[in-house]
Amino acid sequence: MLAVYARQPHPSDPLAALTVGERDSPAAPEGWVSVTPRAMSLNMHDINTLRGVHMDPSRYPMTLGCDGAGLLADETPVLIHSSVAAPGWVGPEQLDPGRTVLSEYHQGTFADTVVIPRRNAVPMPDALTFAEAACLPTAWLTAYRMLFVTAGITPGQRILMDCTQRIGSIPAAVIRLAVAAGCTVSVVARDRHAAQARELGAHEISTPADTVAGPVDAVFDAGTEQFGWMRHLYVLRAGGAVVCAGGRAGSGAALAAPVLNDIITGELRLLGSTMGTAEDLRALLAFLVRTGLRPRIARELPLARAAEGVEAMLTGQVPGKIVFTREP
């Protein structure tokens, strides 16, 4: 089968690690099913796999891809939920300490065939195309859970999205989902990203040097800068939440005493959020069907031209998702 994979990691040149070629088709173990992907979307996770970030060299060669949508053997269209439970885990999905995502321990979606646990095959609504659905399971699912599950945001509330460094896939999805849900969205972004934030629907745009008028109900940080959320504690209402997703949102030095004092005296909530459950993914699909909201696709390329998509992600800001397709 055709697959896009990393033969070995290459930390300094991820394109050099990329291989587009033939691999053996996988067999589905008991409790798993085979899916024929029709569309797959690119994430920074795939770039990190090419670089070998948090990956033991013994796991290679590794087929890339967390996200995808395609067909089961009986032609049922499904969306691939990427979060894979640890063997034997029977508790709540989001509490599984050993969960992983496709292309970490299990081969990914950038192939003619991918095998996934049966419960990870989420029925796909007719209202979405394969390409649209393939954009959802990582960035959009993470954004949905941050907003509506972790923070518990409701219509009419006001949120702040920190986009100081860039507006990546997760911040863009947070902005668009919150706007569609009837929230007031304030964004902190540099001047060069202001037009993009406005085009995404942000109601208020501030630069990092500005003082944002408060209060807001929640601050969202997708990990574009170390502890970027610290700058925004002053704008949170009492009892408000900071929601962090992404390693850099909480990496670096320990929390300084003044920051801890702000959190304690304001009874603020500092919350971590990662990916989402299959139930969250079904709720996201229902939200998109009801609202008509759809992911923005920057480029669609045949899977065989995956290197072009990886290069585009590496060399510039892409205003939307990069999707690879595979025709029947």
N, C-alpha and C positions, 0 to 999 in steps of 0.2 A: 504494500500500500504506500501511497505518497504520504510523507510526514515532514514536518518542519521541527528540527530538533537541535539540541546542543550536544555535540559529540564529546567535548570536554569544555570546561569553563575557560574564559579568557577575560580576566579582570580589566585589562586596559583597553581591549578592543572587542566589544561584544559581537560586532558583525563578523569577526574572524571565527567566532565560535558557532555561528549559524550554519546549519546544513539543511538543504532541501533535497530530499532523496527518498529512496525506498527503505522501508522497515517492515519487519514481519507483522502481520495483523495480529492483534491481541485476542486471546480467548477469554471469555467472561467466566470468572469463577462462580461458585454457587452463591446466589443472592445478588449477583450483578447482572447487568444487561449491556448489550452492545448498542451503540448509537452511531448512526451515520451523520456526521455534522454537515449542515448546509451553509452555516455561517459561524464564524469565530471572531472574537474581537481581541485586540492587542492591549496589554496592560504593562505598566512599569514592572510588574512582577516578572514578566517574560524577559525584560532587559536584565533584571537582577539574576535570573536563572542563567542567562548567557554569561554573566560576569562571575557567577559562582557565589553570590551573596547568600549566606546562611545555607549553603548546600555542600554536603560532603562529596568529594570527588568520586566516591564509590557509587553514587546514584546515577552517574552518567553512563551511557547516553540517555538524555531525557527529552522526550517530546514536549514542546512548549504548549502553553495554552491553559488558562483557567476557565475561560468562557466559551460557550458554544450553544447552538440550537440546531436540532436536526430530527432525524426519524428513527424510531424503533424498528425492529424487524417487521412488525405488522403495519408499518407506515404511519403510526401515530406520531404527530409532531410534539416534541418535548423540548423544554429548556433544561440545560444541564446545570444543576446546583453543584458548585465546585467544592464545597466543604465536605470532607470525608471523615467520618467518625473513626476513632481508634477501634481496633478489633475488640469485640466484646462489650463495647460501651453501650449501656442501655438507659442512661439518665437523659436529662434535657440536653439537647444538641449543643447549646451555647455554653454549657458548663463542662464539656468534654475537654480535659487538659491535653489530650493527645490528638485532637483533631488536626487535620492538615488540609491543604487544598491541592487540587490536581496540578501536576507538574512539579510537586515537591517530592513525594514518595511514590506517587502513581503517575503513569504516563498521561500527558495532557491532551488537549482537544484539537491541536493543529495537525490533524491526520484524517485519513479516509474513514477510520474506525476508532472509536474510543469506548472503553468499558468503564462503567460507573455503577455504584450501588443502586439497586432498583429504586430505593426511596429518593435518590438524587435526580430521577427523571421526573421533572415537574411538567404537567400538562400545559401546553402553550395555547393561549387564546387565538382565535382566528383573526382578531383585530390587529395583531402584530405580525410583521414580516419576520423571517428568520434573521435578517440582518439587524433589525431593531431589537429583537429578543436577545441576540447574542451580546449586546452591549450591557446587559443588565446585571449578571450575577456577581460581579466584583464591585465596580465603582458605584453603580446605582443602588445596589443592595446595601452596600456600606452606608451610603448617604441616607437611604430610607430608614435604616435601623438607628443611625445617629439621631435623626430628627424625631421620629414618631414612636420609637420603642425606648431607646436609652434616655433621651431628654423628655419624651412625652409631650412634644410640642402640639398645640392645638390651633385651629384657625383664629386669627385676630391677634396672636402674640407677635412679638418682635424679636428677631434673632440677629446676631452678628456673625458673619463668616469672615475669618481671617484668611486673606489671600495675599499676604505681604510679598511673597516670593513669586508666585504664579497662580494662575487659575487652572488647576489640573482637572481631571475627570471627576474626582469626588467633590471638590468645592463647587464645580459647575452643576453637578447633580443636586447638591444641597440647595443651591440658589433656586434652581428651577422647580424642584419639588416643593420647597417652602412657599414660593410665589403661587404655585398651583393650588396649594392648600389654604390660601387666604392669609398668609402671614406677611408682615412687613419685614423686608430683608435689607439689612445694612451690611455693606461690604467694605473692608479695609484692603485697599490695593494701591499699588504704585500707579503713577499717571499713565504709564504705557499700557496698563491693563484696564483702565477705567472704561474705555469704550466696550470692551468685551463684557465687563461686569454689567454695564447698562443694557447691552444687547441680550444678556441672559435674563434680565428682568429685575435686577437689583433696584430698590427704591431709593436708597441712600448710599453714596460712595464717599469714602474718606481716604486720605493718604495716611501712611504710617505716622506722619508728623502732626496730624490733626488730633484734636480732642473730640472724641465721639460723644454726642449727646446721649444721655441715658434716660431711663433705664432700658435694658434689654432682658428678655427672659432666659436667653441661653447664648453662649459663645461657642462656636464650632471651630476646631482646628484639625485639619487633615494631615498635619505633620510636615508642612513645608519649611518650617524653621524651628530650631530648638526652643521650646518653651515660649513660642510666640503668643500663646494665650495669656501669659502673665501680664502683658501690657494692657489687657482689656478687663481685668477684674473690677476696676473702678466703675465700669459701665453696667455691671450686672445688678439687677434688683436683688434685694434680700431674699435668700433662698433660691437664687438662680443657679444655673448649671453651666459648667464648662465641660464640653464633650470632646475628647481627643481620640483620633484614629490615626494610625501611622506611627512608626517607631520614633521619628524625630520630634513628634509633638511632646514627648516626655523624656527625651534623652538629654544627657549632659549633666551638669552639676546638680547637687541636691537643692531642694527648695530653700530659698532664703527666708529668714525669720519674718521680714515684713510681709512676704507673700502668704506665709502660713497664717499670720495674724489676720490678713484680709479674709482668707478663707474661713477662719474660725469665727471672727466677729460678725461677718455677714452671713454665717450659716450657709455658705456656698457649697455646691456639690461639684466635685471633680470626678468625672466619669470617663471610663475607658469604653471604647466601642470598637468591635471588629467584625467585618463581614456581616453575616446575618444567617438566620435559619431558613429552612425550606418553607416554613410557615410565613416568615417575613417576605420571602420571594413571591409566594402566592399573593400576599397582600399588596406587594408592589405592582404585580401584574394587574390586579383588580383596580388599583388606583389609576394606572395608566389607561386602562380601558374606559373607566368612568370619566376621566378628565380630558382624554385625547392627547395628553402629554406624550412626547416621544423623544428618545435619545437623538442627539444630533450626530450624524455620521459625516466625518470629514472626507474619508476616502474608502472606496470599496475596491479590493484587489483580489484576483485569483490567488488561491493558496500558494500556487507555484511561484508567485511573485512576492512572497512574504518578506524577502530581504528589503524590498522597496519600502514597505511599511515600517519595518524596524529602523531603517535609516531615517525616515521622516520623523519618527518619534525621537530619535537621538539628536537630530540636527536642528530642530525648530519647534516652536509652539504650534501644535495642531489643534485648531478650534473644533474639537469633536473627536469621536472615536474612529479608529482605523479598524476596518472590518475585512476579513478574508472570507472568500466564498469558495464553495466547491459544488459544481453542478452535478446533477445525477449522471 
